[in-house]
Amino acid sequence: MKLSAKTEYACIAMLELAICYDAGEPVRIRNIAEGHGIPARFLVQILLQLKGAGLVNSTRGAAGGYQLAKSPERISLGEVMGVIDGPDELPHATSSTTATAKVLRRAWREVARLEHQALFAMNFADLAERAKGESEQMYYI
């Protein structure tokens, strides 16, 4: 699986919003951008795309920012990736009709199907819990 920087940044932003979901407060773009080394202008474009898809809401003003439009349990990793990258495409293959090529094409389709299922099975609530667990395990000297 290949991920573009845009997709990675979108998933990072969505995970940050999922982690902060229960606080009920909007998260500032600057906090996400600085915390992850994401160019703020690029992140704005990404969040606008996610807003257009109904995944996030924005609040203007001094206390403004972005929040998830629905609970993190209802947003899958696959959904976010689909918004940014568009629908999944099957791996490109030659037009060969040999038995060997047909077997490989079927194998690639099966791998793509399993990947699709896994991405849509992972929701941002689960990922937020994993992230919280990771931060609790970190310690500083």
N, C-alpha and C positions, 0 to 999 in steps of 0.2 A: 504494500500500500504506500503510495506516495502522497505526502501532504504538502500543500503550498503554505507559505508563510501566512497568507491571509486566513486560511482555514485554521492553522494553529493558533493564531491570534484571536480568532473568533471563539474558539473553544476555551482558550485561557480566559477571555473576558466573560463568557457565559459561566464558567466555573467560579470565577470571583463573585459574580452576581448571585450564583447559587449559594455560595458560602455565606453571603450577607443577606440572604433572602428573609430569614426570620427576624432580622433587625427592623425590617420595614422601612428603611431609609434608602434613598437613592445613593448609588456609588458614583463618585466623580471619575470621569474619564482619566484625568491626570493621575489619580491614585493607581489605577490599573496600568496605565502607560509607563509611569515611572517604576512601579514595582516589578515590571516584567521586561523593561527595555523595549517597549513597543512605541514606534513613532505615533504621537498623539493624533496627528492629522489622519494617518492611516486608520487608526482605531475608530475615529469618528465615522469614517466612511463605512467601516465594517458594522458598527453599531446601528447606523442608519439602515443598512441592508437587513440586519436582524429585526429592526423595528418594523420595516416594511413587510416582513414575513410574520409579524405578530408575536415574536418571541420576547421582545423587550419593550418597555415603555420608557419615555424620557420625561423629566421634570425640569423646567427652566428655572433660572434664578440662582441666587447665591447658594442656596441649599440644594440645588438641582443635581441631576445626574441620571443614571440609568438603573432600572430594576427589571427583574424578570416579569413578563406579562402573565405568566401562569406558574404554578408551583414547579419546582425543579424535578419532581417525580414525573411530571407530564412532558418533560422535554428530553428527548434522546440525543445522544451524541451523533447518531446518524442523521437526525433531523437537521441539526445545526450544520453539519458538513454538507448536506444536500442543499441547504439554502445558499451556502457560499460557493460550492463547486458545481452545483447543478446535479441532475440525476446521474446515477452510476452508469458507467459504460462498461461493457464487457471488454476484456483485453483484445487488442487488435491481433489478428492472426492472418496467416497467409490463406490464399484461396485453394490451397492444396486439398484434394479429395482423397488422399491416401488414408488407409486405415490408421496409420500412426498419427497423422495430423488430426483426424477426427477424435481419436482417444485424447489427445492433448487438449483440444478445444473443449471437450466435455469436462475434463479435469479442471481447466481454468474457469469454466462456468460454475462448477461446484464450489471452488474456492471463493469466487466472487459472491455466490449465494450465501455461504457460511459467514463471510466477512460482513455482508449486508445485515444478516440476522444478528450478529454480535454487536454491531454498531447501534442498531435500533433497540437492542435489549439493555444497553447501558444508558441509565438516565443520570441527570445532573445531581440529583439528591444522593445517589450512591457515590458518585465521583466526589462530591463535597465532603462526604463522610471519610472517604479515603484521604482526601487532602488534609482534613482536620487531624486524622490519625498520623499522617506524615509530619505535620508541624509539631505535634505533641512529642514525637520521638526525637526531634532535633534538640540538640543542646549546644551551648556555646562555652568556650573556654576564655 
